[in-house]
Amino acid sequence: MQTQTFTVEQSDRLDSFLSIKLETSRNQISQLIKKNCVTVNGKATAKTGLKLKPEDTIVVNFPKVEETAALEVDFDVEVLFEDEHILVINKPTGVTVHPAPSVKEATLVEWLKKRGISLSTISGEERHGIVHRLDKGTSGAMVIAKTNEAHEKLAEQLVDRTMGRFYLALIDQALKDNTVIDKAITRNQHNRLKMATSTHDKAKESKTAFAKVMMTANEAHELIACKLFSGRTHQIRVHLESISRRIIGDHLYGFKSKKDIIERIFLHAYILYLTHPINGEKMEFVAPLPQDLQKVIDEIFTKDECDALTNELLQANTIRASFDDIDDWLFYSAKSDTTFG
């Protein structure tokens, strides 16, 4: 386990002291303290505001990535970008992001460990490097932090919405128009596996923008783009359900039908944008549609429509522009700064 030792020179709070010494936020320091990773004069403490005295000795034990031999990693992941600070991937469907008591198969974290990637540790033992996540059935772009500094700065971008994703979804009934759904979300009272929109005061504010991309010739399906203002569990699916729309292949929020044209949910994180946490470069990545989703596109759209999707409509600038007529365009902290090299 990696450790760092510090000697206190003047009175201070524990979290403030370590925030300065480790050059990270007090929130991240609080997580380390609450996980019993910090000792003061040889004794573990869970008090973030503990008063320190001169000559106190502080030891920080950073969680270390442990080898996992029990679970076989039987999948691979497409890498879109990698340097010494971050890794950007195209997560496949069916892969859970991080371990949990209910997860019995290898996760993305196991794949990262197997690849020998150095990962940030401030998210705890189970979530090394994981800045944000995707549901098991959802595929697409994700960024992984290799260092604690990169993790902290990417987490700040999540909060101020200067990092985010545009999703593609195939739905079973066309949208009437581009729209923004602003409905709070909480746990479904009748099915604990689901979330639901609610007016309860404990429900969390949630907002999603939806833009039309292309409808099939028979008007049976429509490909849409989705953009999150918030990051609630199942948010896109719940907001679509609230307007009686269903993503193809979504059996949790829809229904299992013989008419389904795919077994998995047709939801893909298509575009990821962020600012490089170290050099400040604005970056954008497009995660190509996986073969199973592309096959559906090829089957239900005409050749001319497929050509238009491939050559024009699914270009990153076109996807972004499809939201321009939405008054609530607040996807970046400053729209004037949304140019990418």
C-alpha positions as CSV (number, residue, x, y, z in Angstrom):
1,M,0.0,0.0,0.0
2,Q,1.4,3.4,-1.0
3,T,1.8,5.7,2.0
4,Q,2.8,9.3,2.6
5,T,3.9,10.8,6.0
6,F,3.6,14.4,7.1
7,T,4.6,16.3,10.2
8,V,2.3,19.2,11.3
9,E,4.1,22.5,11.7
10,Q,1.2,24.6,13.0
11,S,-2.4,24.0,14.3
12,D,-4.9,23.2,11.6
13,R,-7.9,21.0,10.7
14,L,-7.0,17.5,9.4
15,D,-8.9,17.9,6.1
16,S,-7.5,21.4,5.4
17,F,-4.0,20.2,6.2
18,L,-4.1,17.2,3.9
19,S,-5.9,19.1,1.2
20,I,-2.9,21.5,0.9
21,K,-0.3,18.8,1.3
22,L,-1.8,16.4,-1.3
23,E,-3.0,19.2,-3.6
24,T,-6.5,17.8,-3.8
25,S,-10.0,18.9,-2.7
26,R,-11.3,18.6,0.9
27,N,-14.1,16.4,-0.5
28,Q,-11.6,13.8,-1.8
29,I,-9.6,14.1,1.5
30,S,-12.9,13.4,3.4
31,Q,-13.4,10.2,1.5
32,L,-9.9,9.0,2.4
33,I,-10.5,9.8,6.1
34,K,-13.9,8.1,6.2
35,K,-12.4,5.0,4.7
36,N,-9.8,4.8,7.6
37,C,-6.9,5.6,5.3
38,V,-5.5,8.3,7.6
39,T,-3.8,8.0,10.9
40,V,-2.8,10.7,13.4
41,N,0.0,9.8,15.7
42,G,-0.5,6.1,14.9
43,K,-4.2,6.1,15.5
44,A,-6.9,5.9,12.8
45,T,-9.5,8.7,12.8
46,A,-12.8,9.3,11.0
47,K,-13.0,12.9,12.0
48,T,-12.4,15.2,9.0
49,G,-12.3,18.3,11.2
50,L,-9.9,16.9,13.8
51,K,-7.8,19.6,15.3
52,L,-4.1,19.1,14.7
53,K,-1.2,20.3,16.9
54,P,2.4,21.0,15.9
55,E,4.6,17.9,15.7
56,D,1.6,15.6,15.1
57,T,2.4,12.9,12.6
58,I,-0.1,12.2,9.8
59,V,0.1,9.0,7.7
60,V,-2.0,8.6,4.6
61,N,-2.4,5.0,3.3
62,F,-3.6,5.2,-0.3
63,P,-5.7,2.3,-1.5
64,K,-3.8,0.0,-3.9
65,V,-5.1,-1.8,-6.9
66,E,-5.4,-5.5,-5.9
67,E,-4.8,-8.3,-8.3
68,T,-7.9,-10.3,-9.1
69,A,-7.3,-13.9,-10.2
70,A,-10.8,-15.3,-9.4
71,L,-12.6,-13.6,-12.3
72,E,-11.7,-14.3,-15.9
73,V,-11.7,-11.2,-18.2
74,D,-13.3,-12.6,-21.3
75,F,-13.9,-9.4,-23.2
76,D,-11.8,-6.6,-24.7
77,V,-12.4,-2.9,-24.9
78,E,-11.7,-0.4,-27.7
79,V,-9.3,2.3,-26.7
80,L,-10.1,5.7,-28.2
81,F,-7.2,7.7,-26.6
82,E,-4.5,7.2,-24.0
83,D,-1.7,9.1,-22.4
84,E,-0.1,9.1,-19.0
85,H,-3.0,10.9,-17.4
86,I,-6.3,9.6,-18.9
87,L,-7.7,6.7,-20.9
88,V,-10.8,7.1,-23.1
89,I,-12.6,3.9,-24.1
90,N,-15.6,2.7,-26.0
91,K,-17.3,0.4,-23.3
92,P,-19.0,-2.6,-24.7
93,T,-22.5,-3.6,-23.7
94,G,-22.9,-6.3,-21.0
95,V,-19.9,-5.1,-19.0
96,T,-20.4,-3.7,-15.5
97,V,-18.2,-0.8,-14.7
98,H,-17.0,-1.7,-11.2
99,P,-17.3,-4.6,-8.7
100,A,-20.3,-4.9,-6.3
101,P,-21.6,-7.6,-4.1
102,S,-24.2,-8.6,-6.7
103,V,-21.8,-8.7,-9.6
104,K,-20.4,-12.2,-10.2
105,E,-18.5,-11.6,-13.5
106,A,-15.4,-9.6,-14.4
107,T,-16.0,-5.8,-14.6
108,L,-14.3,-3.0,-16.4
109,V,-12.1,-2.4,-13.4
110,E,-10.8,-6.0,-13.7
111,W,-10.0,-5.3,-17.4
112,L,-8.1,-2.2,-16.4
113,K,-6.1,-4.1,-13.8
114,K,-5.3,-6.9,-16.3
115,R,-4.1,-4.3,-18.8
116,G,-1.7,-3.1,-16.1
117,I,-2.9,0.5,-16.2
118,S,-1.9,2.7,-13.3
119,L,-5.2,4.1,-11.9
120,S,-6.3,6.8,-9.5
121,T,-7.3,5.7,-6.1
122,I,-9.4,8.4,-4.6
123,S,-12.7,6.6,-5.5
124,G,-11.9,3.7,-3.2
125,E,-10.9,0.1,-3.5
126,E,-13.8,-1.0,-5.8
127,R,-13.7,2.0,-8.3
128,H,-10.1,2.7,-9.2
129,G,-9.9,5.3,-11.9
130,I,-13.7,5.5,-12.4
131,V,-14.7,9.1,-12.8
132,H,-18.2,8.4,-14.3
133,R,-20.0,5.3,-15.3
134,L,-22.4,3.7,-17.8
135,D,-25.1,1.2,-17.0
136,K,-24.2,-2.5,-17.8
137,G,-26.3,-2.6,-20.9
138,T,-25.3,0.8,-22.3
139,S,-22.2,1.1,-24.5
140,G,-20.1,4.0,-25.5
141,A,-17.5,6.6,-24.4
142,M,-16.0,6.8,-20.9
143,V,-12.9,8.5,-19.5
144,I,-10.7,6.7,-16.9
145,A,-8.4,8.7,-14.7
146,K,-4.9,7.3,-14.3
147,T,-3.8,9.7,-11.5
148,N,-5.5,11.3,-8.5
149,E,-4.8,14.8,-10.0
150,A,-6.5,13.9,-13.2
151,H,-9.4,12.3,-11.3
152,E,-10.0,15.3,-9.2
153,K,-10.0,17.8,-12.1
154,L,-12.2,15.6,-14.2
155,A,-14.6,15.3,-11.3
156,E,-14.8,19.1,-11.1
157,Q,-15.7,19.1,-14.8
158,L,-18.6,16.7,-14.1
159,V,-19.9,19.1,-11.5
160,D,-19.7,22.3,-13.6
161,R,-20.8,20.3,-16.8
162,T,-17.8,21.2,-18.8
163,M,-17.5,17.5,-19.4
164,G,-20.3,15.4,-20.8
165,R,-21.7,13.1,-23.4
166,F,-24.2,13.0,-26.2
167,Y,-26.1,9.7,-26.5
168,L,-27.8,8.0,-29.4
169,A,-31.0,6.0,-28.8
170,L,-33.5,4.2,-31.1
171,I,-37.1,4.6,-29.9
172,D,-40.4,3.0,-30.8
173,Q,-42.4,6.1,-31.5
174,A,-41.1,9.4,-32.9
175,L,-40.8,12.5,-30.8
176,K,-43.2,15.3,-31.7
177,D,-40.3,17.7,-31.7
178,N,-37.0,18.5,-30.1
179,T,-37.7,18.8,-26.4
180,V,-36.4,19.2,-22.9
181,I,-37.8,17.1,-20.1
182,D,-37.4,18.6,-16.6
183,K,-38.8,16.1,-14.1
184,A,-37.3,15.0,-10.8
185,I,-36.4,11.4,-10.4
186,T,-36.6,9.0,-7.4
187,R,-36.7,5.2,-6.8
188,N,-39.8,3.5,-8.1
189,Q,-42.1,2.6,-5.2
190,H,-43.4,-0.5,-6.9
191,N,-40.2,-1.9,-8.5
192,R,-36.9,-1.3,-6.7
193,L,-35.0,-2.0,-9.9
194,K,-36.5,1.0,-11.5
195,M,-36.5,4.8,-11.1
196,A,-39.5,7.0,-11.8
197,T,-40.4,10.7,-12.2
198,S,-41.9,12.2,-9.1
199,T,-43.0,15.4,-7.4
200,H,-41.9,14.2,-4.0
201,D,-39.7,16.6,-2.2
202,K,-37.0,13.9,-1.9
203,A,-36.8,13.4,-5.6
204,K,-33.7,14.7,-7.3
205,E,-33.9,17.4,-10.0
206,S,-33.3,15.9,-13.4
207,K,-33.3,17.4,-16.9
208,T,-32.6,15.8,-20.3
209,A,-32.7,17.3,-23.8
210,F,-33.8,15.1,-26.8
211,A,-33.3,15.9,-30.5
212,K,-34.7,14.2,-33.5
213,V,-32.1,12.7,-35.9
214,M,-33.9,10.4,-38.4
215,M,-37.2,8.5,-38.6
216,T,-37.5,5.3,-40.5
217,A,-39.5,5.3,-43.8
218,N,-42.4,3.4,-42.2
219,E,-42.3,5.7,-39.1
220,A,-42.0,2.7,-36.8
221,H,-38.8,3.9,-35.2
222,E,-36.8,7.0,-34.7
223,L,-33.1,7.6,-34.0
224,I,-32.7,10.4,-31.5
225,A,-29.8,12.2,-29.7
226,C,-29.9,12.8,-26.0
227,K,-28.0,15.2,-23.7
228,L,-28.1,15.2,-19.9
229,F,-28.2,18.3,-17.7
230,S,-27.9,16.0,-14.7
231,G,-26.7,12.5,-14.1
232,R,-29.4,10.4,-12.4
233,T,-29.7,6.6,-12.6
234,H,-31.5,5.5,-15.8
235,Q,-32.3,9.2,-16.5
236,I,-32.7,9.0,-20.2
237,R,-34.9,5.9,-20.0
238,V,-37.1,7.3,-17.2
239,H,-37.7,10.6,-19.0
240,L,-38.6,8.9,-22.2
241,E,-41.0,6.6,-20.3
242,S,-42.6,9.8,-18.8
243,I,-43.7,10.8,-22.4
244,S,-44.7,7.2,-23.4
245,R,-41.6,6.5,-25.4
246,R,-39.4,3.4,-25.1
247,I,-35.9,2.6,-26.2
248,I,-35.8,-0.5,-28.4
249,G,-34.5,-3.5,-26.4
250,D,-35.2,-1.9,-23.0
251,H,-37.2,-4.6,-21.2
252,L,-37.0,-2.8,-17.8
253,Y,-38.8,0.4,-18.8
254,G,-40.7,-1.0,-21.7
255,F,-41.8,-4.5,-22.5
256,K,-40.4,-7.7,-24.0
257,S,-41.9,-8.2,-27.4
258,K,-41.4,-10.5,-30.3
259,K,-41.3,-7.4,-32.4
260,D,-38.0,-6.4,-30.7
261,I,-35.2,-6.1,-33.3
262,I,-32.4,-6.4,-30.8
263,E,-31.9,-8.1,-27.4
264,R,-29.9,-5.3,-25.8
265,I,-30.9,-1.7,-25.1
266,F,-30.2,0.6,-28.1
267,L,-28.5,3.3,-26.0
268,H,-25.0,4.4,-26.8
269,A,-22.8,7.2,-25.4
270,Y,-21.7,8.5,-28.8
271,I,-19.7,11.7,-28.1
272,L,-17.6,12.5,-25.1
273,Y,-16.2,16.0,-24.6
274,L,-13.9,17.2,-21.9
275,T,-10.9,19.4,-21.1
276,H,-7.7,17.6,-20.6
277,P,-7.1,17.7,-16.8
278,I,-3.4,18.5,-17.1
279,N,-2.7,20.5,-20.3
280,G,-6.1,22.2,-20.6
281,E,-6.7,21.1,-24.2
282,K,-10.4,20.9,-25.2
283,M,-11.0,17.3,-26.5
284,E,-13.8,15.4,-28.1
285,F,-14.1,11.7,-28.9
286,V,-16.6,9.8,-31.0
287,A,-17.3,6.2,-30.0
288,P,-18.3,4.3,-33.1
289,L,-21.5,2.3,-32.9
290,P,-20.9,-1.3,-32.0
291,Q,-21.6,-3.9,-34.7
292,D,-25.0,-5.0,-33.2
293,L,-26.3,-1.5,-33.2
294,Q,-25.0,-0.7,-36.6
295,K,-26.6,-3.9,-37.9
296,V,-30.0,-2.6,-36.7
297,I,-29.4,0.7,-38.4
298,D,-28.6,-1.0,-41.7
299,E,-31.7,-3.2,-41.4
300,I,-34.4,-0.6,-40.6
301,F,-33.2,2.4,-42.6
302,T,-33.0,2.6,-46.4
303,K,-29.6,2.7,-48.0
304,D,-29.9,6.4,-48.7
305,E,-30.9,7.0,-45.1
306,C,-27.9,5.0,-43.9
307,D,-25.6,6.9,-46.1
308,A,-27.0,10.2,-44.8
309,L,-26.5,9.0,-41.2
310,T,-23.0,7.8,-41.8
311,N,-21.8,10.7,-43.9
312,E,-23.6,13.7,-42.4
313,L,-26.1,13.2,-39.6
314,L,-23.9,11.3,-37.2
315,Q,-21.0,13.8,-37.5
316,A,-20.2,15.3,-34.1
317,N,-20.9,18.9,-35.1
318,T,-24.3,17.9,-36.6
319,I,-25.3,16.1,-33.4
320,R,-24.4,19.1,-31.3
321,A,-26.2,21.5,-33.8
322,S,-29.4,19.4,-33.6
323,F,-29.9,20.9,-30.1
324,D,-29.5,24.5,-31.2
325,D,-33.2,25.3,-31.3
326,I,-33.7,24.2,-27.7
327,D,-34.0,27.3,-25.5
328,D,-32.4,25.4,-22.5
329,W,-29.1,25.0,-24.3
330,L,-26.9,25.0,-21.2
331,F,-24.8,21.9,-21.9
332,Y,-21.5,23.7,-21.4
333,S,-20.6,26.3,-18.8
334,A,-19.9,28.8,-21.6
335,K,-21.3,28.1,-25.1
336,S,-18.7,30.4,-26.7
337,D,-16.0,28.0,-25.5
338,T,-17.3,24.9,-27.3
339,T,-14.8,24.8,-30.1
340,F,-12.7,21.7,-30.4
341,G,-9.4,21.2,-32.3
